[in-house]
Amino acid sequence: MSSIEHDRYLLEGLAAQNKATVEQLYKEHYKMVQSMVVNNNGSADDAADVFQEMMIVLYQKVKPGNFELQCQLKTFVYSVARRLWLKKLQQQQRFSSDSDHLEDIVNVEEEVEYHIKKQDEFTIMDIAMSKIGEPCKSLLQAYYLEKKHMNEIAAFFGYTNADNAKTQKYKCLVRLKKLFFAQYKNEE
């Protein structure tokens, strides 16, 4: 399914108040909105509020059935959430400038491009991790995600000592980098 078809599917599901579609929208776009809010003087609770308000705006747009998306859905979501957040900041008087200058504080084009690029890179990394195979996948997850110490990893994977585990981790990282950049070049 292309991204245009996927976006259309999500919008139709939202208009029909399909619970699975709403959950999918959260899954795909919440982290991007949360990152924008937190990086611009907000909290996780603020991000949840902004995302909820954005979902209401989006629902009100798609409910009548004549809404035509002129960009990617994630760009639209980001733009609406950004405007809602700037409005909230202005109401809370966190910035003393008037609303005309708020655009200079958070540049939407740069922010959207940055988040889209990061999201794409995470997707490519997921693909690379799925292709790396075992024991590399588990070893890298144990070290980077589970924050286990090398001695623990060595014992779990059956290496003779922590140095051997470090060597294996290095080899796995080299393989992961090759897979990542091969996939990255294919995406361009």
C-alpha positions as a Markdown table, in Angstrom:
| # | Residue | x | y | z |
|---|---|---|---|---|
| 1 | Met | 0.0 | 0.0 | 0.0 |
| 2 | Ser | 1.5 | 3.4 | -1.0 |
| 3 | Ser | 1.7 | 6.2 | 1.5 |
| 4 | Ile | -1.1 | 8.1 | -0.2 |
| 5 | Glu | -3.4 | 5.0 | -0.1 |
| 6 | His | -2.4 | 4.5 | 3.6 |
| 7 | Asp | -3.2 | 8.1 | 4.5 |
| 8 | Arg | -6.5 | 7.8 | 2.7 |
| 9 | Tyr | -7.3 | 4.6 | 4.6 |
| 10 | Leu | -6.5 | 6.2 | 7.9 |
| 11 | Leu | -8.6 | 9.3 | 7.1 |
| 12 | Glu | -11.6 | 7.1 | 6.1 |
| 13 | Gly | -11.2 | 5.0 | 9.2 |
| 14 | Leu | -11.1 | 8.1 | 11.4 |
| 15 | Ala | -14.2 | 9.5 | 9.7 |
| 16 | Ala | -15.9 | 6.1 | 10.4 |
| 17 | Gln | -14.7 | 6.3 | 14.1 |
| 18 | Asn | -12.8 | 3.0 | 13.6 |
| 19 | Lys | -11.0 | 2.3 | 16.9 |
| 20 | Ala | -8.1 | 0.4 | 15.2 |
| 21 | Thr | -7.6 | 3.4 | 12.8 |
| 22 | Val | -7.4 | 5.9 | 15.7 |
| 23 | Glu | -4.9 | 3.6 | 17.5 |
| 24 | Gln | -2.9 | 3.5 | 14.2 |
| 25 | Leu | -2.9 | 7.3 | 14.0 |
| 26 | Tyr | -1.5 | 7.5 | 17.6 |
| 27 | Lys | 1.1 | 4.8 | 16.9 |
| 28 | Glu | 2.3 | 6.5 | 13.7 |
| 29 | His | 2.2 | 10.2 | 14.7 |
| 30 | Tyr | 2.2 | 10.7 | 18.5 |
| 31 | Lys | 6.0 | 10.6 | 19.0 |
| 32 | Met | 6.5 | 13.2 | 16.3 |
| 33 | Val | 4.0 | 15.6 | 18.0 |
| 34 | Gln | 5.4 | 14.8 | 21.5 |
| 35 | Ser | 8.9 | 15.6 | 20.3 |
| 36 | Met | 7.8 | 18.9 | 18.8 |
| 37 | Val | 6.0 | 20.0 | 22.0 |
| 38 | Val | 8.7 | 18.8 | 24.4 |
| 39 | Asn | 11.5 | 20.5 | 22.3 |
| 40 | Asn | 9.5 | 23.7 | 22.5 |
| 41 | Asn | 9.0 | 24.3 | 26.2 |
| 42 | Gly | 6.3 | 21.7 | 26.7 |
| 43 | Ser | 5.8 | 18.6 | 28.8 |
| 44 | Ala | 4.6 | 15.1 | 28.0 |
| 45 | Asp | 1.2 | 16.1 | 29.3 |
| 46 | Asp | 1.1 | 19.1 | 27.1 |
| 47 | Ala | 2.0 | 16.9 | 24.1 |
| 48 | Ala | -0.9 | 14.5 | 25.0 |
| 49 | Asp | -3.3 | 17.5 | 25.1 |
| 50 | Val | -2.1 | 18.9 | 21.8 |
| 51 | Phe | -2.3 | 15.5 | 20.1 |
| 52 | Gln | -5.8 | 15.0 | 21.4 |
| 53 | Glu | -6.9 | 18.5 | 20.1 |
| 54 | Met | -5.2 | 17.8 | 16.8 |
| 55 | Met | -7.2 | 14.5 | 16.5 |
| 56 | Ile | -10.4 | 16.5 | 17.1 |
| 57 | Val | -9.5 | 19.0 | 14.4 |
| 58 | Leu | -8.6 | 16.2 | 12.0 |
| 59 | Tyr | -11.8 | 14.3 | 12.8 |
| 60 | Gln | -13.9 | 17.5 | 12.2 |
| 61 | Lys | -12.1 | 17.9 | 8.8 |
| 62 | Val | -12.7 | 14.3 | 7.6 |
| 63 | Lys | -16.2 | 13.7 | 9.0 |
| 64 | Pro | -18.1 | 15.6 | 6.3 |
| 65 | Gly | -16.4 | 13.3 | 3.7 |
| 66 | Asn | -15.2 | 16.1 | 1.4 |
| 67 | Phe | -11.7 | 16.7 | 2.9 |
| 68 | Glu | -8.8 | 16.4 | 0.4 |
| 69 | Leu | -5.4 | 16.1 | 1.8 |
| 70 | Gln | -2.9 | 18.3 | -0.1 |
| 71 | Cys | 0.2 | 16.9 | 1.6 |
| 72 | Gln | 1.3 | 13.8 | 3.5 |
| 73 | Leu | -0.8 | 13.1 | 6.5 |
| 74 | Lys | 2.2 | 13.3 | 8.9 |
| 75 | Thr | 2.9 | 16.8 | 7.5 |
| 76 | Phe | -0.7 | 17.9 | 8.1 |
| 77 | Val | -0.7 | 16.3 | 11.6 |
| 78 | Tyr | 2.5 | 18.1 | 12.5 |
| 79 | Ser | 1.3 | 21.5 | 11.1 |
| 80 | Val | -2.0 | 21.4 | 13.0 |
| 81 | Ala | -0.3 | 20.3 | 16.2 |
| 82 | Arg | 2.3 | 23.0 | 15.9 |
| 83 | Arg | -0.2 | 25.7 | 15.4 |
| 84 | Leu | -2.2 | 24.4 | 18.4 |
| 85 | Trp | 0.9 | 24.4 | 20.5 |
| 86 | Leu | 2.0 | 27.9 | 19.5 |
| 87 | Lys | -1.5 | 29.1 | 20.3 |
| 88 | Lys | -1.3 | 27.4 | 23.7 |
| 89 | Leu | 2.1 | 28.9 | 24.4 |
| 90 | Gln | 0.8 | 32.4 | 23.5 |
| 91 | Gln | -2.2 | 31.9 | 25.8 |
| 92 | Gln | 0.1 | 30.8 | 28.6 |
| 93 | Gln | 2.3 | 33.8 | 27.9 |
| 94 | Arg | 5.5 | 31.7 | 27.9 |
| 95 | Phe | 6.7 | 34.0 | 25.1 |
| 96 | Ser | 6.3 | 37.7 | 25.4 |
| 97 | Ser | 6.4 | 38.2 | 21.6 |
| 98 | Asp | 3.2 | 38.7 | 19.6 |
| 99 | Ser | 1.8 | 35.9 | 17.4 |
| 100 | Asp | 3.4 | 37.2 | 14.2 |
| 101 | His | 6.9 | 36.4 | 15.5 |
| 102 | Leu | 5.9 | 32.9 | 16.8 |
| 103 | Glu | 6.6 | 31.6 | 13.3 |
| 104 | Asp | 10.3 | 32.5 | 13.8 |
| 105 | Ile | 10.5 | 30.5 | 17.0 |
| 106 | Val | 9.5 | 27.2 | 15.5 |
| 107 | Asn | 10.2 | 26.9 | 11.8 |
| 108 | Val | 7.6 | 24.4 | 10.6 |
| 109 | Glu | 9.3 | 23.5 | 7.3 |
| 110 | Glu | 12.6 | 22.7 | 9.0 |
| 111 | Glu | 10.9 | 20.9 | 11.9 |
| 112 | Val | 8.7 | 18.8 | 9.6 |
| 113 | Glu | 11.6 | 17.9 | 7.4 |
| 114 | Tyr | 13.8 | 17.0 | 10.4 |
| 115 | His | 11.1 | 14.7 | 11.9 |
| 116 | Ile | 10.2 | 13.1 | 8.6 |
| 117 | Lys | 13.9 | 12.4 | 8.0 |
| 118 | Lys | 14.3 | 11.0 | 11.6 |
| 119 | Gln | 11.2 | 8.8 | 11.2 |
| 120 | Asp | 12.5 | 7.5 | 7.9 |
| 121 | Glu | 15.9 | 6.7 | 9.4 |
| 122 | Phe | 14.2 | 4.8 | 12.3 |
| 123 | Thr | 12.2 | 2.8 | 9.7 |
| 124 | Ile | 15.4 | 2.0 | 7.8 |
| 125 | Met | 17.1 | 1.0 | 11.1 |
| 126 | Asp | 14.2 | -1.3 | 11.9 |
| 127 | Ile | 14.6 | -3.0 | 8.5 |
| 128 | Ala | 18.3 | -3.3 | 9.0 |
| 129 | Met | 17.8 | -4.8 | 12.5 |
| 130 | Ser | 15.3 | -7.3 | 11.1 |
| 131 | Lys | 17.9 | -8.4 | 8.5 |
| 132 | Ile | 20.9 | -8.6 | 10.8 |
| 133 | Gly | 20.0 | -12.0 | 12.2 |
| 134 | Glu | 20.9 | -13.7 | 15.4 |
| 135 | Pro | 22.8 | -13.5 | 17.7 |
| 136 | Cys | 23.6 | -9.9 | 16.6 |
| 137 | Lys | 20.1 | -8.6 | 16.9 |
| 138 | Ser | 19.7 | -9.9 | 20.5 |
| 139 | Leu | 23.2 | -8.8 | 21.4 |
| 140 | Leu | 22.7 | -5.2 | 20.2 |
| 141 | Gln | 19.3 | -5.1 | 21.8 |
| 142 | Ala | 20.7 | -6.3 | 25.1 |
| 143 | Tyr | 23.5 | -3.7 | 25.1 |
| 144 | Tyr | 21.7 | -0.6 | 23.6 |
| 145 | Leu | 18.1 | -1.1 | 24.6 |
| 146 | Glu | 18.2 | -3.2 | 27.7 |
| 147 | Lys | 21.4 | -1.4 | 28.9 |
| 148 | Lys | 23.0 | -4.7 | 30.1 |
| 149 | His | 26.7 | -4.7 | 31.0 |
| 150 | Met | 29.2 | -6.6 | 28.9 |
| 151 | Asn | 29.8 | -9.2 | 31.7 |
| 152 | Glu | 26.1 | -9.9 | 31.7 |
| 153 | Ile | 26.0 | -10.2 | 27.9 |
| 154 | Ala | 29.1 | -12.5 | 27.9 |
| 155 | Ala | 27.5 | -14.8 | 30.4 |
| 156 | Phe | 24.1 | -14.8 | 28.6 |
| 157 | Phe | 25.5 | -15.5 | 25.1 |
| 158 | Gly | 28.2 | -17.9 | 26.3 |
| 159 | Tyr | 31.3 | -15.8 | 25.5 |
| 160 | Thr | 34.4 | -16.6 | 27.5 |
| 161 | Asn | 34.7 | -13.0 | 28.8 |
| 162 | Ala | 33.5 | -9.4 | 28.4 |
| 163 | Asp | 36.2 | -8.6 | 25.8 |
| 164 | Asn | 35.0 | -11.3 | 23.5 |
| 165 | Ala | 31.4 | -10.0 | 23.9 |
| 166 | Lys | 32.7 | -6.4 | 23.0 |
| 167 | Thr | 34.5 | -7.8 | 19.9 |
| 168 | Gln | 31.3 | -9.5 | 18.8 |
| 169 | Lys | 29.2 | -6.4 | 19.5 |
| 170 | Tyr | 31.7 | -4.4 | 17.3 |
| 171 | Lys | 31.4 | -6.9 | 14.4 |
| 172 | Cys | 27.6 | -6.8 | 14.7 |
| 173 | Leu | 27.6 | -3.0 | 14.6 |
| 174 | Val | 29.7 | -3.1 | 11.4 |
| 175 | Arg | 27.2 | -5.5 | 9.8 |
| 176 | Leu | 24.3 | -3.3 | 11.0 |
| 177 | Lys | 25.9 | -0.2 | 9.5 |
| 178 | Lys | 26.4 | -1.9 | 6.2 |
| 179 | Leu | 22.8 | -3.0 | 6.1 |
| 180 | Phe | 21.5 | 0.4 | 7.2 |
| 181 | Phe | 23.5 | 2.4 | 4.6 |
| 182 | Ala | 22.7 | -0.1 | 1.8 |
| 183 | Gln | 19.0 | 0.3 | 2.7 |
| 184 | Tyr | 19.5 | 4.1 | 3.1 |
| 185 | Lys | 20.9 | 4.4 | -0.4 |
| 186 | Asn | 18.0 | 2.4 | -1.8 |
| 187 | Glu | 15.5 | 4.8 | -0.3 |
| 188 | Glu | 17.1 | 7.9 | -1.9 |
